Amino acid sequence: MSHQAAFAPFKVLSVLQSVPSRPLLGDYSSGRGMDNVSRFYSLLAKWRAETFYSPSMKEKIENPSFQAIVREIGEDAIPMIIKEIRHQPDFLVFSLYFITGENPVPSAAQGKVTEMADAWLDWYARTYPHVH
């Protein structure tokens, strides 16, 4: 075994330590986390009330409450969005695309909210394996 290969795990560890950690579900030790929780649920309730009867996807996405969830709370909202779509799949699922820039939804499931939610739940389990 080469000298370089013997120390490879230490190199990987140092790289991992330099990567910012993702927030854990329920890890709200800072006041900011709790503020985001209450703000998220307030914005979510307002968004659902304001867009419930709208058939327009554009109107749902451009709604100021939806935009605040995406732009102001951002990644901190991911665990709460996952919790919501796990229990009540709806168009909130689109916020995950805007927050993460990813799209784990297969083309055959596009526009099918329940299937889209399932794809995001699978993505979350793969991306955050330590959180359930």
C-alpha positions as a printed Julia matrix, in Angstrom:
132×3 Matrix{Float64}:
   0.0    0.0     0.0
   1.38   3.39   -0.93
   1.97   6.09    1.65
  -0.59   8.31   -0.13
  -3.32   5.64   -0.07
  -2.89   5.06    3.66
  -3.76   8.71    4.38
  -6.66   9.06    1.9
  -9.34   8.88    4.65
  -7.75  11.86    6.39
  -7.93  13.88    3.18
 -11.62  13.01    2.76
 -12.3   13.89    6.39
 -10.65  17.3     6.05
 -12.72  18.04    2.93
 -15.94  17.0     4.68
 -15.12  19.16    7.68
 -14.78  22.19    5.42
 -18.24  21.71    3.89
 -21.0   23.6     5.72
 -23.34  21.13    7.37
 -27.0   21.04    6.45
 -29.5   21.84    9.18
 -30.95  18.82   10.93
 -34.68  18.45   11.23
 -35.59  19.73   14.65
 -32.2   21.4    15.17
 -33.44  24.8    16.24
 -30.89  25.65   18.89
 -30.59  29.2    17.6
 -33.42  31.67   17.87
 -33.27  32.13   14.1
 -34.39  28.53   13.59
 -37.5   28.95   15.71
 -38.25  32.25   14.02
 -38.07  30.46   10.67
 -40.43  27.75   11.88
 -43.14  30.17   12.96
 -42.56  32.36    9.91
 -42.76  29.34    7.59
 -46.09  28.14    8.99
 -47.51  31.66    8.95
 -46.48  32.15    5.31
 -47.72  28.67    4.39
 -51.17  29.31    5.88
 -51.38  32.66    4.11
 -50.22  31.18    0.78
 -52.73  28.34    0.96
 -55.57  30.71    1.85
 -54.69  33.18   -0.91
 -54.18  30.61   -3.67
 -56.54  27.78   -2.7
 -59.08  28.52   -5.43
 -56.6   29.63   -8.06
 -56.12  27.25  -10.99
 -53.07  29.25  -12.07
 -49.7   27.69  -11.27
 -48.11  31.04  -12.11
 -50.26  32.79   -9.51
 -49.37  30.19   -6.88
 -45.63  30.53   -7.53
 -45.62  34.32   -7.83
 -47.62  34.75   -4.63
 -45.62  36.87   -2.14
 -45.93  34.25    0.64
 -44.59  31.49   -1.63
 -41.76  33.76   -2.72
 -40.93  34.59    0.92
 -40.69  30.88    1.77
 -38.32  30.32   -1.14
 -36.22  33.49   -0.95
 -36.22  34.41    2.73
 -36.38  31.07    4.55
 -34.76  29.06    1.78
 -32.9   25.89    2.77
 -34.1   26.17    6.37
 -37.61  25.49    5.03
 -36.72  22.15    3.42
 -37.46  19.92    6.45
 -40.77  21.71    7.03
 -41.75  21.46    3.36
 -40.93  17.75    3.39
 -43.07  17.28    6.48
 -45.95  19.11    4.8
 -45.82  17.26    1.48
 -45.46  13.94    3.29
 -48.85  14.56    4.98
 -50.55  16.77    2.39
 -49.04  16.76   -1.1
 -49.81  20.03   -2.86
 -48.19  22.66   -5.03
 -45.79  23.53   -2.2
 -43.68  20.78   -3.77
 -42.57  23.31   -6.41
 -40.81  25.37   -3.75
 -38.22  22.61   -3.37
 -37.12  23.05   -6.98
 -36.68  26.8    -6.48
 -34.82  26.37   -3.19
 -32.51  23.53   -4.21
 -32.15  24.02   -7.95
 -32.62  20.27   -8.3
 -35.38  18.3    -9.98
 -35.63  14.64   -8.93
 -39.08  14.29  -10.5
 -39.16  11.92  -13.49
 -40.68  13.42  -16.64
 -43.62  10.99  -16.45
 -44.54  12.4   -13.02
 -44.36  16.09  -13.95
 -47.62  17.82  -13.03
 -48.83  14.92  -10.87
 -48.53  16.4    -7.39
 -48.62  13.14   -5.42
 -45.98  11.51   -7.62
 -43.89  14.68   -7.53
 -44.1   14.69   -3.73
 -43.0   11.03   -3.65
 -39.97  11.86   -5.81
 -39.0   14.71   -3.47
 -39.48  12.5    -0.41
 -37.09   9.97   -1.98
 -34.65  12.8    -2.77
 -34.81  13.99    0.84
 -34.14  10.48    2.18
 -31.07  10.22   -0.07
 -29.83  13.77    0.58
 -30.49  13.8     4.33
 -30.11  10.13    5.28
 -29.66  10.99    8.98
 -33.09  12.64    9.24
 -36.48  10.92    9.11
